[in-house]
């Protein structure tokens, strides 16, 4: 299975949106919505439609996300310093880290 290098951005507990991007990120890209809080980010095709290769994923309300079945199954994603993982496994790990950080900062909305 193909492995892509990826980067993550997260807005923090007050702007709980996580974005994971393929590196290098295809430009330009746009949003192709999925159900709920998960959106695919895709390169724009020649008609400026977000139907090209996967550029990344955006998840609103990330700390509470449980829509793992809405994520792409491949490729494997690799954050520098981590082993290549399926996207759902990588994001569950990141969610646990960010939930712990939010708890330490006193965010009462984190389960």
ZANUKOL-173511 format. One record per residue: residue in three letters; z, x, y of N, C-alpha, C, O in turn. Coordinates in steps of 0.05 Angstrom, whole numbers. Atoms other than C-alpha are relative to their C-alpha. Layout:
  res     nzz     nxx     nyy    cazz    caxx    cayy     czz     cxx     cyy     ozz     oxx     oyy
  ALA       Z       X       Y       Z       X       Y       Z       X       Y       Z       X       Y
...
This chain:
  res     nzz     nxx     nyy    cazz    caxx    cayy     czz     cxx     cyy     ozz     oxx     oyy
  UNK       0      17     -23       0       0       0       0      18      25      13      39      25
  UNK       1     -14     -25     -16      24      70      27       1      14      43     -18      12
  UNK     -25      -2     -16      41      49     114      -9       5      29     -26      21      35
  UNK       5      -4     -29      40      43     190      25      10      13      47       2       5
  UNK     -22      -9     -16      84      79     239       6     -23      20     -13     -35      31
  UNK      -7      22     -17     122      29     282      22       8      20      36      27      16
  UNK     -22      -2     -19     167      24     343      12     -27       5      -1     -47       2
  UNK     -14      25      -5     218     -28     362      10      -1      29      17      19      40
  UNK     -13       5     -26     241     -58     428      17     -25      -3       9     -44     -17
  UNK     -17      24       1     298    -107     437      12      -3      28      21      16      40
  UNK     -10       5     -27     320    -140     502      30       0       2      40       0      25
  UNK     -29       1      -1     394    -142     483      10     -28      -4      -6     -47      -6
  UNK     -11      27       6     441    -200     472      -8     -22      20     -10     -45      13
  UNK       8      19     -20     421    -233     537     -29      -7       0     -37     -28      11
  UNK      29       5       3     346    -228     523      -7       7     -29     -20      27     -34
  UNK       1      -6      29     347    -232     447     -28      -3     -12     -33     -20     -29
  UNK      28      -1      10     273    -217     435      -5      27     -11      -1      47       3
  UNK       7     -25      12     253    -163     386     -30       2      -3     -42     -18     -11
  UNK      28      -5       5     184    -134     385      -3      26     -16      10      46     -11
  UNK       6     -24      16     158     -86     332     -30       4       3     -46     -15      -1
  UNK      28      -6      -5      92     -52     347     -10      21     -20       4      40     -27
  UNK      15     -20      15      42     -14     304      -5      23      20     -12      18      43
  UNK       5     -23     -17      35      57     332     -24      16     -11     -24      22     -35
  UNK       4       9     -28     -12      70     365      -7     -29       1     -21     -39     -17
  UNK       5      29      -2     -14      -2     388     -28      -5      10     -37       6      30
  UNK      27       7      -9     -84     -31     392       1     -13      28      18     -29      33
  UNK       2      12     -27    -103     -48     464     -28     -12       3     -47      -1      -7
  UNK     -21      18      -8    -112    -100     489       8     -17     -24      -6     -19     -44
  UNK     -10      18      21     -70    -148     447      10     -25      13      15     -27      37
  UNK     -10      25      -9     -47    -219     452      17     -13     -22      21      -1     -43
  UNK     -18      14      19      -1    -269     417     -15     -21     -16     -29     -37      -5
  UNK      10      21      18     -22    -310     357      25     -12     -12      38      -1     -29
  UNK     -26      13       7      35    -359     347       2      -7     -29     -17     -16     -42
  UNK      -8      10      26      69    -373     281      19     -23       5      24     -30      28
  UNK     -20      21      -4     119    -428     270      27      12       9      33      34       2
  UNK     -27      -8      -8     187    -424     301       0      23      20     -16      23      39
  UNK      -5     -22     -19     209    -360     335     -16      25      -6     -14      45       9
  UNK      15     -23       8     161    -312     301     -29      -2       9     -43     -22       3
  UNK      28      -1      -9      95    -293     334     -12      26      -8       0      47      -7
  UNK      15     -25       6      43    -244     311     -14       9      25     -24      -7      41
  UNK      14     -13     -23      14    -196     362     -25      12     -12     -23      30     -30
  UNK      25     -10      12     -59    -182     347     -18      12      22     -17       3      45
  UNK      20     -11     -18    -113    -140     379     -19     -23       8     -25     -40      -8
  UNK      19      20      -9    -161    -182     420     -28       8     -11     -36      31     -11
  UNK      28      -5      10    -231    -190     390     -19       1      24     -10       0      47
  UNK      19      -3     -22    -295    -185     431      -2     -26      17     -15     -25      38
  UNK      -1      24     -16    -284    -257     456      28      -4      13      34     -25      23
  UNK     -27       0     -12    -213    -240     481      19     -19     -15      37     -30      -3
  UNK     -17      16      17    -182    -280     424      18      18     -17       9      39     -26
  UNK     -19     -16      16    -120    -254     388      -4      -4     -29      12     -16     -43
  UNK       8       3      29    -154    -250     320      -6      27     -13     -13      27     -36
  UNK       6     -27      11    -162    -175     311      22      11     -17      39      -5     -26
  UNK     -21     -12      17    -119    -126     273      28      -4      11      32      -9      35
  UNK     -28       4      -8     -44    -134     274       9      23      18       6      46      12
  UNK     -11     -19     -20     -12    -100     335      30       1      -2      43      20       6
  UNK     -29       1       2      59    -122     321      10     -28      -5      -6     -47     -11
  UNK     -13      25       5     108    -179     314      21      -4      22      34      15      29
  UNK     -21       7     -19     153    -214     365      17     -22     -12       7     -41     -23
  UNK     -19      20      11     216    -252     344      20      -7      22      35      10      31
  UNK     -19      11     -19     254    -295     394      26      -6     -15      25     -12     -39
  UNK     -26       5      12     328    -306     381       4      17     -26      11       7     -47
  UNK       0     -18      23     326    -245     335      27       2     -14      27       3     -39
  UNK     -26      -3      13     401    -240     322       6     -23     -19      21     -20     -38
  UNK      -5      24      18     399    -310     290     -24      -5     -19     -23     -24     -34
  UNK      25       5      15     330    -303     257       6      -1     -30      21      15     -41
  UNK       0       1      29     323    -324     184     -28      -8     -10     -30     -17     -33
  UNK      27       8       7     248    -337     183     -16      23     -13     -39      28      -5
  UNK      13     -24      11     232    -276     140     -26      -6     -15     -43      11     -17
  UNK      25       7      15     179    -314     100     -24      -2      18     -47      -3       8
  UNK      23       2     -18     136    -320     163     -12      27       8     -32      28      23
  UNK      10     -27      -7     126    -244     168     -22       9     -19     -23       0     -42
  UNK      21     -11      17      65    -207     142      12      15     -23      33      28     -20
  UNK     -10     -13      24      75    -180      71      -8      29      -1       6      45     -13
  UNK       8     -28       0      37    -115      82     -13       5      27     -22     -13      40
  UNK      -6     -25      13      30     -61     105      30       6      -1      46     -11       8
  UNK     -27     -10      -3      94     -22      97       3      11      29     -16      21      40
  UNK      -5      -9     -28     126      -5     165      20      23      -1      40      22     -16
  UNK     -19     -23      -1     160      61     181       8       6      28      -8      13      45
  UNK     -12      -9     -25     206      73     239       7      29      -4      18      37     -25
  UNK      -7     -28       3     215     148     252      29       3     -10      47      -8       2
  UNK     -26      -5      11     273     173     210       8     -19     -23      28     -14     -36
  UNK      -5      19      22     271     114     161     -23       2     -20     -45      11     -14
  UNK      21       1      20     233     106      96     -19     -24       5     -10     -43      18
  UNK      17      23      -3     172      60      95      11     -24     -15      21     -22     -37
  UNK     -12      24      11     195     -12      83     -18     -24       6     -34     -24      25
  UNK      12      25      -7     166     -82      79      12     -10      26      36      -4      32
  UNK      -9       8     -26     172    -113     148      26     -17       0      43     -12      16
  UNK     -24      17       1     224    -165     128      25      17      -6      46      13       5
  UNK     -22     -17       7     269    -111      97       8      18      24      31      20      31
  UNK      -5     -16     -23     262     -66     158      14     -16      22      33      -6      34
  UNK     -11      16     -21     278    -123     206      28     -11      -7      44     -14      10
  UNK     -27       8       8     338    -147     165      19      23       5      42      18      14
  UNK     -17     -23      -5     366     -77     170       5       3      30      28       7      38
  UNK      -3      -2     -29     353     -74     244      17     -22      11      33     -18      30
  UNK     -16      23      -8     384    -143     253      30       6      -4      46       0      13
  UNK     -28      -6       6     448    -120     219      11      21      20      34      19      29
  UNK      -8     -20     -19     451     -59     265       5     -12      27      25      -7      40
  UNK      -2      12     -27     439    -100     328      23     -21       1      36     -23      22
  UNK     -23      19       1     489    -154     307      26      15       3      44       7      18
  UNK     -24     -16      -3     542    -100     299       3      10      28      26      10      39
  UNK      -1     -10     -28     525     -71     367       8     -23      19      25     -19      37
  UNK      -6      23     -17     528    -140     399      30      -8      -4      43     -15      16
  UNK     -29       6       5     596    -154     366      18      19      14      38      11      26
  UNK     -16     -20     -13     624     -89     392       0      -4      30      20       3      44
  UNK       1       5     -29     601    -109     462      12     -27       7      12     -34      31
  UNK     -14      25      -6     638    -175     455     -17     -24       3      -8     -43      16
  UNK      17      24      -2     580    -224     448      10     -20     -20       8     -16     -44
  UNK     -13      21      17     614    -287     420     -21     -16     -15     -13     -31     -33
  UNK      20      16      14     547    -317     398     -10      13     -25     -26       0     -40
  UNK       9     -14      24     536    -266     343      17      -7     -24      41      -6     -23
  UNK     -14       8      25     553    -290     273      10      24     -15      22      21     -36
